[in-house]
């Protein structure tokens, strides 16, 4: 049986890519890796991971994922900062989805910063 591909678009198997971050085996080394893993968490329905990787100053108390939305692809358009040693970074992306048979996309520039040594999602600005 062929391993399931990671939703984040790297082409790697899920278990060797974002699955390692979701299950706590690994942590994101860069802001882009965290953003990709968060996209994958939406795709696989892992609200707990999304909350754990949200910065404490902007994290909602709860997160209800929309079961009718199927995430179908991710394009990373630009990154700034967010490297191994950087304290903050931004990632611009377009996340494609289908809901009720209708295609759509979320185009966003997200901000990330380190909290307790780990990358965390701070907030995002919609660019559409």
Beta strands, then each sheet from edge to edge (+ up, - down):
strand 1: 69-81
strand 2: 88-99
strand 3: 102-115
strand 4: 118-126
sheet 1: 1+ 2- 3+ 4-
end
